[in-house]
Amino acid sequence: MEQIAFADRILLNKCDLVENEDELKEVERRIRMINETVPIKRTTNSEVDMDFILGIRGFSLDKIIEMDDAFLEDSHDHQHDNRVSSVGIDIAGEVIQQKLNDWISWLLREKGVDLFRSKGVLAVKGMKQKFVFQAIHMLFANSQEGEWGPTEERRCKMVFIGKNLNREELESGFMKCVAK
């Protein structure tokens, strides 16, 4: 379940052993309930074009920016499966860097086991660039990417995918980081 939730690619192998196309479609439907945008490649004998799995920049922060924030468009809760759900946060305004650092540290330490994936684009007070982050469980990476436009509304958008997610806890913790 966790592997599907934070997979950048899915290889659906042994498709030659399945007699009914509907069965394959059902497996793909169940995968999409957990990770709706992951590319799925049907394979036989694990044969796959290497371009499908190599050089995909799966943990690339640049790749997030290239996706023009589409991955954060949906800011409401989803139940992907009875064990996997997502929580989105989208607020106008800026966060204070130190408060954000403290909250993310707490979040990864205390909830990292239940957080399969986290990602976001945030406006940080005093920072001209967009603060972009991505985490898988307790592994965290961030960068400053692209400047906020002069007329662009400074916002904070994040998505958390995992199990046992509590929207109120995530939202209230994050709101303590917001500059007043």
C-alpha positions as CSV (number, residue, x, y, z in Angstrom):
1,M,0.0,0.0,0.0
2,E,2.7,2.5,1.0
3,Q,4.8,1.6,-2.1
4,I,1.9,2.4,-4.3
5,A,1.1,5.6,-2.4
6,F,4.5,7.2,-3.1
7,A,5.5,5.4,-6.3
8,D,6.6,7.5,-9.2
9,R,6.1,4.6,-11.6
10,I,4.1,1.3,-11.4
11,L,5.1,-1.9,-13.2
12,L,2.1,-4.2,-13.5
13,N,3.8,-7.5,-14.2
14,K,2.7,-10.9,-15.3
15,C,-0.1,-9.4,-17.4
16,D,0.2,-12.4,-19.8
17,L,-1.2,-14.6,-17.0
18,V,-4.4,-12.7,-16.8
19,E,-7.1,-14.0,-19.1
20,N,-9.6,-11.1,-18.7
21,E,-8.9,-7.5,-19.6
22,D,-11.5,-6.4,-17.0
23,E,-9.3,-8.0,-14.3
24,L,-6.3,-5.8,-15.3
25,K,-8.5,-2.8,-15.5
26,E,-9.8,-3.5,-11.9
27,V,-6.2,-3.8,-10.6
28,E,-5.4,-0.5,-12.3
29,R,-8.5,1.1,-10.8
30,R,-7.5,0.0,-7.3
31,I,-4.0,1.4,-7.9
32,R,-5.5,4.7,-9.0
33,M,-7.6,4.8,-5.8
34,I,-4.3,5.1,-3.9
35,N,-2.2,7.1,-6.4
36,E,-4.3,8.6,-9.1
37,T,-1.6,10.1,-11.3
38,V,1.1,7.5,-11.3
39,P,2.0,6.2,-14.8
40,I,1.3,2.4,-15.0
41,K,3.1,0.1,-17.4
42,R,1.8,-3.4,-18.1
43,T,4.6,-5.8,-18.4
44,T,5.3,-9.5,-19.2
45,N,8.4,-11.2,-17.7
46,S,9.3,-7.8,-16.2
47,E,10.3,-6.5,-19.7
48,V,10.1,-2.7,-19.8
49,D,11.6,0.1,-21.8
50,M,14.4,1.5,-19.5
51,D,13.3,5.0,-20.4
52,F,10.1,4.4,-18.4
53,I,12.0,3.8,-15.2
54,L,15.4,5.5,-15.5
55,G,16.0,9.2,-15.3
56,I,12.5,10.1,-14.2
57,R,13.7,12.5,-11.5
58,G,11.3,11.0,-9.1
59,F,12.5,13.1,-6.1
60,S,13.3,16.2,-8.1
61,L,12.1,19.5,-6.7
62,D,12.6,21.0,-10.1
63,K,10.0,18.6,-11.5
64,I,7.4,19.9,-9.0
65,I,7.8,23.4,-10.3
66,E,7.5,22.2,-13.9
67,M,4.2,20.7,-13.0
68,D,3.0,24.3,-12.4
69,D,1.4,23.5,-9.1
70,A,-1.1,21.2,-10.7
71,F,-0.3,18.6,-8.0
72,L,-1.6,21.0,-5.4
73,E,-4.8,22.1,-7.1
74,D,-7.1,19.9,-5.1
75,S,-7.0,21.1,-1.6
76,H,-9.7,19.0,0.0
77,D,-9.6,15.6,1.7
78,H,-9.7,12.4,-0.2
79,Q,-10.0,8.8,0.8
80,H,-7.8,6.9,-1.7
81,D,-8.4,3.6,0.0
82,N,-9.7,2.5,3.4
83,R,-6.1,2.8,4.6
84,V,-4.8,5.8,2.6
85,S,-6.1,9.3,2.5
86,S,-4.9,12.8,1.7
87,V,-5.3,16.2,3.3
88,G,-4.7,19.4,1.3
89,I,-4.1,22.9,2.8
90,D,-4.3,26.0,0.7
91,I,-4.2,29.4,2.4
92,A,-3.4,32.9,1.3
93,G,-0.5,34.5,3.2
94,E,3.1,33.8,4.3
95,V,4.8,31.7,6.9
96,I,7.6,32.5,9.3
97,Q,10.6,30.3,8.3
98,Q,11.7,29.3,11.9
99,K,8.2,28.4,12.9
100,L,7.8,26.4,9.7
101,N,11.1,24.6,10.3
102,D,10.0,23.7,13.9
103,W,6.6,22.4,12.7
104,I,8.0,20.3,9.9
105,S,10.6,18.9,12.2
106,W,7.9,17.9,14.7
107,L,5.6,16.6,11.9
108,L,8.3,14.3,10.4
109,R,9.5,13.1,13.8
110,E,6.1,12.4,15.3
111,K,4.0,11.5,12.2
112,G,6.6,10.6,9.6
113,V,5.7,6.9,9.8
114,D,2.2,7.6,8.8
115,L,3.1,10.3,6.1
116,F,3.7,8.4,2.9
117,R,4.2,11.6,0.8
118,S,4.1,15.3,1.5
119,K,4.7,18.2,-0.8
120,G,4.1,21.9,-1.0
121,V,4.8,25.3,-2.4
122,L,4.9,28.0,0.3
123,A,5.3,31.7,0.6
124,V,7.9,32.5,3.3
125,K,8.0,35.9,4.8
126,G,11.1,37.8,3.5
127,M,11.8,35.3,0.8
128,K,11.4,36.3,-2.8
129,Q,11.5,32.7,-4.1
130,K,8.9,30.0,-3.7
131,F,9.8,27.5,-1.0
132,V,9.2,24.1,-2.4
133,F,9.4,20.9,-0.4
134,Q,8.8,17.2,-0.8
135,A,9.0,14.4,1.8
136,I,8.7,10.7,1.7
137,H,8.1,9.4,5.3
138,M,10.8,11.2,7.3
139,L,13.1,12.1,4.3
140,F,12.7,15.8,3.5
141,A,14.1,18.0,0.7
142,N,13.5,21.6,-0.1
143,S,14.6,24.3,-2.4
144,Q,13.8,27.9,-3.4
145,E,12.4,27.9,-6.9
146,G,11.2,30.7,-9.1
147,E,10.3,34.2,-7.7
148,W,6.8,35.2,-6.8
149,G,5.5,37.5,-9.5
150,P,4.8,41.2,-8.6
151,T,1.1,40.7,-8.8
152,E,0.9,37.0,-7.9
153,E,-0.9,36.3,-4.6
154,R,1.5,34.8,-2.1
155,R,-0.1,31.5,-0.9
156,C,0.9,28.3,0.8
157,K,-0.3,25.0,-0.7
158,M,0.5,21.6,0.7
159,V,-0.7,18.0,0.3
160,F,-0.2,15.2,2.7
161,I,-0.8,11.5,1.7
162,G,-0.8,8.8,4.3
163,K,-2.7,6.9,7.0
164,N,-4.3,8.2,10.2
165,L,-4.2,11.7,8.9
166,N,-6.0,14.3,11.1
167,R,-7.0,17.4,9.1
168,E,-7.5,19.5,12.2
169,E,-4.1,18.6,13.7
170,L,-2.3,19.3,10.4
171,E,-4.2,22.6,9.8
172,S,-3.8,23.9,13.3
173,G,-0.1,23.1,13.4
174,F,0.5,24.8,10.1
175,M,-1.6,27.8,11.1
176,K,0.8,28.5,14.0
177,C,3.5,29.1,11.3
178,V,1.5,31.8,9.5
179,A,2.7,35.4,9.8
180,K,0.1,37.6,11.4
